[in-house]
Amino acid sequence: MARRQARAAGSGRWLPWLGLALLPLAVAPAAAPGGCPSACYCVATPELVQCRYERLEEPPKELPVTVHNLSIAGSNLSVLHRAAFAARPLPDLRLLRLRHDNIQSIEDMALQGLPALRTLDLSHNPLVAVAAGAFADVPLLRTLQLNQALLAAPLEEQLALALRNLSLRRLELAGNALRALPAALLPAGLEELDLRNNSLQRLAAAELRSLDAPGLRGLRLTLGANPLSCDCALRPFLAWLRAAAARVPDARGLRCAGPPPLRGAVLLRLRPEGLVCAASEGGEPGQLETASYVFFGIVLALIGIVFLMVLYLNRRGIKRWLHNLREACRDQMEGYHYRYEQDADPRSTSTIGTPGL
């Protein structure tokens, strides 16, 4: 009994010290300067920070200086103001994802304070205005992702001004309902262009010439999930695709969306002469007109053949009819000739003139 009391007294002396040791684990530490903001969390290390669905109205200001990748998704940033990230510069930030953040406008110098930024993702934002200096002060930017970000307004001219001083290597424009190649957005030196899931029916001859410009000859573009119209207007693109299939990584997967007879057909398996024109699909009117004339000529030829066959089968009756017609004409001419001779005879004229003699 005495031994048990002694052990209990000894363990009681250690309890206060044990409580002090466990206290830091029970109380959440305050965010240290340069640590993860309260609205975000760091993955493994402060170099990767994610802020998801916190309805932020501006980028968090207390970010780790050593952050390399920053992702803000599901917020309501609306406008990226000038120097939005300059309150605490992030010299090592290389990747910035701002997806589903309801960004509608980007002001001049919005990315100031991010000198090492190489990849910017603005996908799934309803952009309506992009300032000419929106991407200034990020000279190392090489990848720009604008997937489903150009649906709210036509921004090709604004983006062309904003991208004019950049040396982009990859540009993503998937899911933007584009109907033509955005040639103004293709800076010299661009290596990859993502045009999947747009509304491209074909690439016209002028667009293909722009892809063969000296600064874009090494460009690779992806075109999957576009409603390609396999009519005669697609022939220049088909010829270009056969010659430059290496520049289109998904070339073998391209399929026709129309016309109905070719729907689902693999584009590279088609022959140019199999791509016919149709007026409803904007085909070549000259070929359609030529086909109409050929059809009309065939109909006339058939009518002529039928007429000749009728004449041949009724040649005896026709000959008899011609003989009767000739005899009737001869009788008629003889009657006219006889009357003429009677009228021209002077004896019959004098007899008629002196009835008393």
KEBA-156353 format. One record per atom (N, C-alpha, C): x, y, z. Coordinates in pm, whole numbers, padded with zeros to 5 digits, always signed. Example, Ala and Ser with C-alpha at 12.3 -4.5 7.8 and 13.67 -1.06 7.14 Angstrom:
REM KEBA-156353
+01319-00569+00780/+01230-00450+00780/+01320-00330+00780/+01285-00225+00708/+01367-00106+00714/+01290+00003+00787/
REM end
This chain:
REM KEBA-156353
+00083-00121+00000/+00000+00000+00000/+00085+00124+00000/+00187+00123+00077/+00277+00238+00086/+00348+00260-00046/+00383+00144-00111/+00452+00157-00240/+00360+00223-00344/+00231+00183-00346/+00138+00242-00442/+00122+00392-00421/+00115+00436-00297/+00103+00580-00268/+00227+00655-00313/+00341+00591-00298/+00465+00658-00338/+00471+00674-00489/+00427+00569-00562/+00426+00580-00709/+00330+00688-00756/+00211+00694-00697/+00114+00796-00735/+00167+00935-00709/+00236+00953-00595/+00293+01085-00565/+00400+01122-00665/+00481+01021-00709/+00588+01049-00806/+00531+01087-00941/+00425+01015-00986/+00367+01050-01116/+00297+01183-01112/+00242+01221-00998/+00177+01350-00986/+00272+01464-01004/+00397+01443-00964/+00495+01552-00982/+00524+01578-01129/+00505+01479-01219/+00534+01498-01362/+00418+01554-01443/+00298+01552-01389/+00182+01597-01465/+00191+01742-01510/+00229+01837-01425/+00239+01977-01472/+00335+01992-01590/+00448+01920-01580/+00545+01931-01689/+00491+01870-01819/+00417+01760-01810/+00358+01699-01927/+00255+01790-01993/+00175+01860-01911/+00076+01954-01965/+00141+02068-02039/+00251+02118-01984/+00322+02226-02053/+00380+02178-02186/+00422+02051-02191/+00479+01998-02315/+00374+01982-02424/+00251+01946-02385/+00145+01925-02483/+00069+02052-02518/+00091+02161-02448/+00018+02285-02472/+00038+02339-02613/+00159+02336-02669/+00175+02388-02807/+00096+02309-02910/+00072+02178-02880/-00003+02098-02974/-00151+02124-02966/-00200+02169-02855/-00343+02193-02837/-00385+02330-02885/-00292+02425-02887/-00324+02562-02927/-00265+02587-03065/-00345+02633-03162/-00296+02662-03297/-00200+02778-03293/-00085+02766-03352/+00012+02875-03350/-00035+02989-03438/+00002+03108-03399/-00030+03226-03479/+00053+03225-03605/-00006+03278-03713/+00066+03280-03841/+00185+03372-03831/+00300+03316-03854/+00423+03394-03850/+00435+03477-03975/+00511+03588-03969/+00531+03669-04088/+00590+03584-04200/+00526+03592-04319/+00573+03512-04430/+00518+03372-04430/+00428+03336-04338/+00368+03204-04335/+00244+03201-04421/+00166+03090-04410/+00044+03077-04489/-00063+03174-04440/-00130+03246-04530/-00241+03332-04488/-00355+03248-04431/-00440+03312-04354/-00549+03239-04290/-00649+03183-04393/-00661+03246-04509/-00757+03200-04609/-00698+03096-04703/-00572+03060-04684/-00506+02966-04774/-00440+02857-04691/-00381+02763-04759/-00304+02661-04690/-00185+02623-04777/-00079+02584-04710/+00044+02547-04778/+00049+02395-04789/+00093+02348-04903/+00103+02205-04928/+00249+02165-04911/+00273+02084-04811/+00407+02032-04781/+00501+02143-04735/+00525+02241-04816/+00617+02350-04782/+00552+02481-04823/+00599+02591-04771/+00545+02723-04812/+00567+02755-04959/+00641+02672-05034/+00665+02701-05174/+00541+02679-05260/+00440+02605-05211/+00316+02580-05283/+00200+02626-05196/+00130+02731-05242/+00019+02790-05165/-00108+02780-05249/-00216+02733-05187/-00345+02721-05254/-00452+02791-05172/-00531+02875-05242/-00643+02944-05180/-00767+02910-05262/-00853+02826-05208/-00966+02776-05286/-01099+02812-05221/-01185+02872-05304/-01324+02897-05268/-01336+02971-05134/-01252+03072-05120/-01259+03157-04999/-01324+03291-05029/-01372+03310-05154/-01440+03434-05194/-01353+03556-05167/-01227+03546-05198/-01137+03660-05182/-01171+03767-05285/-01160+03892-05246/-01184+04003-05338/-01055+04067-05386/-00943+04023-05330/-00811+04067-05374/-00711+03959-05335/-00598+03953-05401/-00499+03851-05365/-00453+03869-05221/-00428+03760-05149/-00381+03772-05010/-00245+03843-05006/-00227+03922-04904/-00105+04003-04895/+00004+03934-04815/-00030+03855-04716/+00070+03787-04633/+00100+03651-04693/+00185+03649-04793/+00226+03525-04857/+00373+03497-04828/+00410+03369-04822/+00552+03338-04801/+00637+03394-04914/+00746+03456-04878/+00833+03515-04979/+00892+03407-05069/+00904+03286-05016/+00967+03178-05092/+00869+03101-05180/+00743+03146-05190/+00644+03071-05267/+00685+03063-05414/+00671+02942-05472/+00699+02920-05614/+00571+02908-05695/+00471+02840-05639/+00343+02817-05707/+00231+02873-05620/+00148+02957-05678/+00035+03016-05608/-00091+02990-05688/-00192+02933-05623/-00318+02901-05689/-00433+02964-05610/-00511+03048-05677/-00630+03110-05617/-00747+03071-05706/-00842+02996-05654/-00954+02945-05734/-01085+02968-05661/-01190+02999-05738/-01324+03014-05681/-01345+03140-05602/-01266+03243-05626/-01282+03369-05553/-01359+03469-05639/-01363+03593-05592/-01435+03699-05663/-01341+03819-05677/-01234+03798-05751/-01135+03905-05765/-01185+04018-05854/-01271+03988-05951/-01334+04088-06040/-01231+04167-06120/-01149+04246-06051/-01052+04332-06119/-00914+04305-06060/-00819+04279-06147/-00680+04273-06103/-00623+04414-06113/-00616+04480-06000/-00573+04620-05998/-00423+04630-06023/-00382+04750-06046/-00240+04778-06066/-00161+04735-05942/-00051+04668-05963/+00037+04621-05855/-00040+04537-05753/-00125+04445-05803/-00206+04364-05713/-00122+04273-05625/+00001+04241-05670/+00087+04151-05591/+00212+04224-05541/+00213+04355-05550/+00335+04429-05515/+00343+04466-05368/+00236+04445-05291/+00242+04481-05148/+00352+04402-05079/+00368+04277-05117/+00477+04193-05068/+00534+04120-05189/+00637+04173-05253/+00690+04112-05375/+00725+03965-05355/+00702+03889-05460/+00730+03745-05457/+00835+03715-05564/+00960+03731-05532/+01065+03721-05634/+01084+03581-05691/+01034+03477-05621/+01055+03340-05668/+00929+03277-05728/+00819+03353-05738/+00695+03295-05790/+00710+03269-05940/+00688+03142-05978/+00703+03103-06118/+00571+03066-06183/+00475+03018-06103/+00347+02976-06159/+00234+03041-06080/+00144+03110-06150/+00030+03176-06087/-00097+03128-06156/-00185+03063-06079/-00313+03015-06131/-00426+03097-06070/-00503+03160-06156/-00618+03239-06112/-00740+03190-06190/-00789+03074-06157/-00898+03009-06231/-01029+03023-06155/-01138+03043-06232/-01272+03055-06173/-01277+03165-06067/-01214+03277-06095/-01209+03387-05998/-01292+03507-06041/-01376+03492-06143/-01464+03600-06189/-01385+03726-06225/-01267+03708-06280/-01185+03822-06321/-01243+03876-06452/-01279+04003-06451/-01337+04067-06569/-01245+04170-06632/-01156+04225-06554/-01069+04332-06604/-00929+04316-06544/-00828+04346-06627/-00688+04343-06583/-00627+04478-06616/-00582+04548-06515/-00529+04682-06532/-00380+04678-06567/-00328+04793-06605/-00185+04804-06635/-00101+04766-06513/+00010+04698-06540/+00107+04662-06435/+00043+04579-06324/-00059+04500-06357/-00127+04421-06254/-00035+04316-06193/+00066+04272-06267/+00154+04165-06219/+00288+04219-06170/+00291+04343-06135/+00415+04402-06082/+00454+04332-05952/+00583+04307-05935/+00630+04237-05816/+00647+04088-05836/+00629+04040-05960/+00645+03897-05990/+00749+03882-06102/+00873+03917-06078/+00973+03922-06186/+01009+03784-06242/+00987+03675-06167/+01026+03542-06212/+00909+03463-06269/+00793+03525-06285/+00674+03453-06331/+00694+03399-06473/+00669+03269-06488/+00685+03204-06618/+00554+03148-06673/+00459+03114-06585/+00331+03056-06629/+00217+03130-06560/+00122+03178-06641/+00005+03248-06589/-00120+03181-06644/-00208+03141-06553/-00332+03071-06590/-00451+03158-06551/-00521+03210-06652/-00641+03292-06630/-00766+03222-06685/-00763+03093-06693/-00874+03018-06753/-01001+03031-06672/-01116+03017-06743/-01249+03017-06681/-01278+03148-06608/-01242+03258-06671/-01276+03390-06620/-01346+03469-06731/-01451+03546-06699/-01523+03622-06801/-01456+03755-06834/-01342+03749-06899/-01266+03870-06929/-01342+03959-07028/-01346+04088-06997/-01409+04185-07087/-01314+04301-07119/-01207+04316-07043/-01113+04426-07067/-00974+04384-07022/-00876+04406-07110/-00736+04377-07079/-00655+04498-07123/-00591+04563-07029/-00514+04683-07059/-00391+04648-07142/-00342+04746-07216/-00226+04723-07303/-00103+04684-07223/-00091+04733-07101/+00024+04699-07016/-00009+04599-06908/-00110+04516-06931/-00153+04421-06828/-00043+04323-06791/+00038+04282-06889/+00141+04181-06863/+00281+04242-06863/+00288+04370-06839/+00419+04435-06827/+00485+04392-06695/+00615+04406-06690/+00695+04375-06571/+00701+04225-06543/+00667+04141-06641/+00688+03996-06627/+00763+03949-06752/+00887+03987-06767/+00961+03959-06890/+00986+03810-06915/+00977+03727-06812/+01006+03585-06827/+00881+03501-06854/+00766+03566-06871/+00643+03491-06894/+00652+03416-07028/+00633+03284-07021/+00644+03200-07140/+00516+03124-07171/+00431+03101-07072/+00307+03025-07093/+00189+03107-07044/+00090+03125-07131/-00032+03198-07096/-00151+03109-07129/-00233+03082-07027/-00349+02995-07042/-00476+03079-07032/-00553+03083-07141/-00676+03160-07148/-00792+03071-07193/-00796+02950-07143/-00902+02857-07181/-01037+02904-07124/-01137+02912-07211/-01270+02958-07174/-01265+03093-07100/-01183+03181-07151/-01172+03314-07090/-01206+03425-07187/-01238+03393-07313/-01266+03495-07415/-01408+03485-07465/-01497+03435-07383/-01636+03415-07425/-01724+03537-07398/-01685+03621-07303/-01771+03732-07263/-01765+03849-07360/-01651+03868-07428/-01635+03983-07517/-01522+03954-07616/-01526+04016-07735/-01415+04000-07831/-01293+04077-07783/-01185+04007-07754/-01067+04069-07693/-00942+04054-07778/-00957+04016-07904/-00838+03988-07983/-00749+04111-07996/-00807+04227-08023/-00726+04348-08041/-00660+04389-07909/-00734+04382-07799/-00676+04419-07670/-00563+04324-07631/-00585+04194-07651/-00482+04099-07615/-00359+04113-07705/-00381+04146-07831/-00267+04164-07921/-00176+04276-07870/-00233+04385-07821/-00152+04493-07764/-00084+04450-07635/-00155+04371-07553/-00098+04331-07425/+00016+04230-07441/+00013+04152-07551/+00113+04047-07571/+00228+04090-07660/+00226+04212-07709/+00321+04250-07813/+00466+04247-07765/+00493+04269-07636/+00630+04273-07586/+00671+04146-07514/+00589+04042-07521/+00620+03916-07453/+00687+03819-07550/+00757+03723-07494/+00819+03616-07573/+00753+03484-07535/+00625+03473-07565/+00550+03353-07529/+00601+03233-07607/+00596+03118-07540/+00627+02991-07606/+00503+02901-07615/+00408+02919-07524/+00285+02839-07527/+00166+02929-07498/+00062+02915-07581/-00061+02992-07566/-00178+02895-07575/-00265+02895-07473/-00380+02806-07468/-00508+02888-07484/-00586+02855-07587/-00711+02926-07617/-00825+02826-07636/-00824+02718-07563/-00926+02615-07581/-01061+02662-07526/-01167+02617-07591/-01302+02641-07541/-01348+02784-07549/-01306+02859-07649/-01343+03000-07661/-01435+03029-07780/-01491+02927-07841/-01585+02943-07954/-01523+03023-08068/-01393+03010-08089/-01326+03081-08198/-01367+03021-08331/-01397+03109-08429/-01436+03065-08563/-01324+03082-08665/-01215+03145-08623/-01102+03167-08713/-00974+03165-08632/-00864+03145-08700/-00734+03145-08634/-00702+03286-08585/-00674+03305-08455/-00643+03440-08405/-00499+03479-08439/-00476+03512-08565/-00340+03538-08612/-00274+03654-08537/-00353+03752-08492/-00296+03867-08422/-00239+03830-08287/-00276+03714-08233/-00229+03674-08100/-00110+03579-08108/-00052+03562-08224/+00056+03465-08241/+00189+03538-08256/+00261+03561-08146/+00389+03631-08157/+00494+03541-08220/+00591+03604-08280/+00701+03528-08339/+00772+03448-08230/+00805+03324-08261/+00871+03238-08164/+00776+03149-08086/+00645+03165-08106/+00549+03079-08037/+00569+02934-08081/+00571+02843-07983/+00599+02703-08013/+00476+02613-08002/+00380+02647-07915/+00263+02563-07895/+00138+02650-07887/+00034+02606-07959/-00094+02677-07961/-00205+02575-07944/-00285+02593-07841/-00395+02501-07811/-00527+02565-07857/-00588+02507-07961/-00715+02558-08014/-00824+02451-08005/-00813+02361-07913/-00913+02254-07900/-01048+02310-07854/-01152+02238-07891/-01288+02267-07842/-01331+02409-07876/-01304+02453-07998/-01354+02582-08045/-01460+02558-08153/-01486+02658-08237/-01587+02646-08342/-01525+02655-08481/-01403+02605-08494/-01332+02611-08622/-01389+02506-08717/-01433+02551-08835/-01479+02458-08939/-01367+02423-09036/-01268+02509-09043/-01154+02488-09133/-01051+02596-09105/-00934+02584-09162/-00836+02691-09165/-00824+02736-09310/-00852+02863-09335/-00850+02916-09471/-00707+02927-09523/-00695+02950-09652/-00563+02958-09715/-00479+03070-09655/-00542+03186-09627/-00466+03298-09569/-00416+03263-09429/-00495+03190-09352/-00452+03149-09218/-00338+03049-09226/-00342+02961-09322/-00234+02865-09340/-00104+02935-09379/-00116+03040-09460/+00005+03117-09496/+00065+03184-09374/-00020+03232-09282/+00033+03295-09160/+00105+03193-09073/+00061+03067-09074/+00129+02964-08996/+00265+02929-09055/+00284+02957-09183/+00412+02930-09248/+00503+03052-09251/+00466+03157-09176/+00553+03274-09168/+00685+03235-09100/+00792+03309-09127/+00924+03270-09073/+00926+03252-08922/+00854+03336-08847/+00859+03325-08701/+00770+03217-08642/+00690+03149-08726/+00595+03049-08674/+00613+02912-08739/+00720+02890-08809/+00736+02764-08878/+00755+02647-08782/+00796+02674-08660/+00811+02568-08561/+00690+02553-08471/+00580+02623-08502/+00462+02619-08417/+00390+02486-08430/+00352+02427-08316/+00268+02309-08311/+00132+02349-08254/+00025+02305-08319/-00108+02342-08272/-00196+02219-08261/-00281+02219-08160/-00378+02111-08138/-00516+02162-08175/-00592+02078-08249/-00719+02121-08307/-00833+02026-08275/-00818+01939-08181/-00922+01841-08151/-01052+01905-08105/-01162+01832-08124/-01296+01873-08079/-01344+02001-08146/-01303+02024-08271/-01356+02134-08351/-01451+02078-08457/-01562+02147-08487/-01661+02096-08584/-01615+02117-08728/-01520+02038-08773/-01464+02053-08907/-01569+02018-09012/-01585+02107-09110/-01680+02087-09218/-01604+02034-09340/-01626+01908-09372/-01548+01841-09477/-01614+01862-09613/-01611+01987-09661/-01659+02018-09795/-01539+02063-09879/-01566+02113-09999/-01456+02147-10089/-01369+02261-10034/-01423+02346-09948/-01345+02456-09891/-01237+02405-09795/-01245+02278-09755/-01146+02222-09663/-01023+02169-09736/-01025+02167-09869/-00916+02107-09944/-00780+02171-09915/-00766+02305-09910/-00634+02362-09877/-00583+02318-09740/-00672+02313-09642/-00629+02270-09509/-00589+02123-09509/-00663+02038-09581/-00629+01896-09588/-00493+01876-09652/-00465+01950-09759/-00334+01940-09823/-00223+01985-09728/-00247+02095-09657/-00147+02144-09561/-00127+02044-09448/-00236+01984-09400/-00227+01890-09288/-00148+01766-09329/-00166+01718-09452/-00090+01602-09497/+00059+01633-09504/+00093+01755-09544/+00233+01792-09558/+00298+01829-09425/+00217+01871-09327/+00272+01919-09199/+00205+01849-09082/+00182+01719-09095/+00114+01645-08987/+00193+01648-08858/+00325+01660-08866/+00407+01664-08745/+00380+01789-08662/+00326+01892-08723/+00299+02016-08651/+00164+02012-08579/+00085+01910-08604/-00047+01894-08540/-00045+01762-08466/-00012+01760-08337/+00002+01634-08263/-00124+01547-08267/-00241+01608-08272/-00365+01529-08272/-00425+01517-08412/-00341+01525-08517/-00391+01522-08655/-00465+01393-08685/-00418+01281-08635/-00481+01153-08665/-00618+01138-08599/-00646+01220-08501/-00775+01211-08433/-00878+01310-08483/-00844+01393-08581/-00938+01492-08633/-01045+01423-08716/-01171+01457-08690/-01284+01395-08760/-01379+01503-08813/-01456+01463-08912/-01552+01555-08974/-01678+01565-08890/-01730+01687-08879/-01859+01708-08815/-01972+01719-08916/-01941+01735-09042/-02038+01745-09150/-01964+01748-09281/-02038+01734-09392/-02183+01710-09404/-02221+01570-09355/-02351+01542-09345/-02395+01413-09287/-02329+01290-09345/-02306+01279-09478/-02242+01156-09528/-02102+01132-09475/-02032+01239-09434/-01894+01227-09387/-01881+01247-09237/-01991+01257-09166/-01984+01283-09022/-01913+01168-08952/-01810+01204-08873/-01733+01104-08801/-01618+01046-08879/-01601+01083-09006/-01492+01029-09087/-01358+01089-09042/-01255+01007-09045/-01120+01054-09010/-01069+01143-09122/-01026+01263-09087/-00992+01363-09188/-00877+01317-09278/-00773+01259-09221/-00656+01222-09299/-00683+01104-09393/-00795+01037-09378/-00827+00926-09468/-00909+00971-09589/-00945+01097-09594/-01025+01148-09704/-00935+01190-09820/-00993+01187-09940/-00925+01236-10058/-00983+01371-10097/-00901+01460-10152/-00953+01593-10188/-01072+01587-10282/-01071+01494-10379/-01184+01487-10472/-01311+01438-10404/-01300+01380-10286/-01419+01336-10214/-01485+01446-10134/-01423+01563-10128/-01480+01677-10057/-01559+01761-10156/-01690+01743-10157/-01775+01809-10256/-01827+01940-10200/-01872+02026-10292/-01923+02157-10254/-02074+02150-10236/-02123+02235-10152/-02268+02248-10131/-02295+02394-10103/-02400+02448-10166/-02431+02590-10150/-02462+02625-10006/-02529+02536-09933/-02565+02563-09794/-02445+02564-09703/-02333+02508-09749/-02213+02500-09666/-02105+02595-09715/-02144+02690-09799/-02046+02788-09845/-01946+02731-09941/-01989+02636-10026/-01899+02575-10122/-01862+02670-10233/-01792+02620-10333/-01745+02702-10443/-01858+02717-10544/-01913+02837-10566/-02026+02853-10656/-01992+02819-10800/-01869+02836-10843/-01831+02806-10980/-01850+02659-11013/-01809+02573-10923/-01824+02431-10947/-01970+02390-10946/-02048+02449-10856/-02190+02418-10852/-02258+02461-10981/-02223+02579-11035/-02281+02627-11159/-02241+02537-11276/-02116+02494-11278/-02071+02403-11383/-02149+02273-11380/-02170+02219-11260/-02247+02095-11248/-02390+02113-11300/-02448+02231-11275/-02584+02257-11324/-02588+02260-11476/-02488+02324-11537/-02483+02328-11682/-02464+02189-11742/-02381+02109-11679/-02359+01973-11729/-02489+01893-11722/-02560+01905-11612/-02687+01833-11598/-02787+01878-11705/-02795+02011-11727/-02887+02063-11827/-02850+02013-11967/-02721+02006-11997/-02677+01955-12127/-02712+01808-12146/-02698+01730-12037/-02733+01588-12046/-02882+01571-12075/-02966+01653-12011/-03110+01645-12034/-03143+01679-12180/-03083+01785-12231/-03107+01821-12372/-03061+01712-12467/-02947+01651-12437/-02898+01543-12523/-02995+01425-12524/-03050+01392-12407/-03147+01283-12400/-03272+01314-12481/-03318+01439-12472/-03435+01479-12551/-03406+01468-12699/-03288+01509-12742/-03250+01499-12883/-03244+01355-12930/-03188+01267-12844/-03179+01126-12882/-03318+01066-12898/-03408+01098-12805/-03545+01047-12814/-03612+01097-12942/-03592+01223-12976/-03652+01280-13097/-03600+01209-13222/-03470+01185-13228/-03413+01116-13343/-03464+00973-13353/-03480+00907-13240/-03533+00770-13242/-03677+00768-13294/-03757+00867-13255/-03895+00875-13305/-03895+00895-13456/-03807+00983-13502/-03798+01004-13647/-03756+00877-13720/-03662+00806-13663/-03614+00686-13729/-03722+00577-13734/-03792+00559-13625/-03895+00455-13622/-04014+00489-13712/-04037+00613-13740/-04149+00656-13824/-04101+00709-13959/-03989+00656-14005/-03931+00711-14128/-04020+00689-14250/-04091+00570-14258/-04179+00546-14372/-04299+00639-14370/-04361+00653-14257/-04474+00744-14247/-04433+00887-14275/-04315+00924-14230/-04266+01060-14252/-04238+01080-14401/-04183+00973-14464/-04155+00985-14606/-04285+01000-14687/-04386+00920-14646/-04516+00931-14714/-04576+01068-14693/-04565+01120-14573/-04620+01253-14542/-04548+01360-14623/-04417+01345-14635/-04341+01442-14713/-04380+01434-14861/-04406+01309-14913/-04447+01295-15051/-04582+01362-15075/-04676+01338-14987/-04809+01401-15000/-04798+01552-14991/-04712+01597-14901/-04694+01741-14886/-04636+01802-15014/-04541+01729-15074/-04481+01778-15197/-04584+01781-15311/-04669+01676-15320/-04772+01673-15424/-04873+01785-15405/-04910+01807-15277/-05006+01915-15250/-04947+02049-15287/-04820+02067-15257/-04754+02193-15294/-04745+02207-15446/-04720+02093-15516/-04711+02099-15663/-04846+02136-15725/-04954+02073-15673/-05087+02107-15725/-05119+02253-15701/-05084+02299-15585/-05112+02439-15553/-05033+02532-15645/-04909+02498-15671/-04827+02583-15757/-04879+02578-15902/-04925+02460-15947/-04979+02452-16082/-05106+02536-16095/-05191+02536-15994/-05311+02620-15996/-05275+02767-16005/-05177+02809-15926/-05132+02948-15932/-05076+02980-16071/-05002+02884-16128/-04942+02908-16259/-05050+02919-16369/-05152+02834-16361/-05260+02839-16457/-05335+02971-16450/-05365+03018-16331/-05434+03147-16316/-05349+03260-16371/-05221+03249-16351/-05132+03355-16398/-05133+03359-16552/-05133+03241-16613/-05134+03239-16759/-05267+03292-16814/-05375+03259-16748/-05506+03308-16792/-05512+03460-16781/-05462+03511-16674/-05466+03656-16654/-05374+03728-16753/-05267+03659-16795/-05171+03725-16883/-05209+03713-17031/-05311+03631-17071/-05350+03614-17211/-05429+03735-17259/-05387+03810-17367/-05458+03932-17411/-05593+03900-17475/-05610+03782-17534/-05738+03750-17596/-05848+03738-17493/-05815+03672-17384/-05917+03662-17279/-05945+03798-17219/-05850+03885-17223/-05870+04020-17167/-05960+04102-17257/-05940+04092-17393/-06025+04169-17485/-06166+04117-17488/-06181+03985-17474/-06316+03927-17473/-06395+03974-17354/-06325+03982-17247/-06392+04028-17125/-06426+04177-17138/-06341+04254-17209/-06364+04399-17220/-06473+04435-17318/-06513+04352-17427/-06614+04383-17527/-06722+04277-17525/-06813+04276-17434/-06912+04172-17420/-07012+04173-17537/-07032+04288-17615/-07131+04292-17722/-07084+04227-17849/-06958+04200-17864/-06908+04147-17989/-06933+03998-17997/
REM end
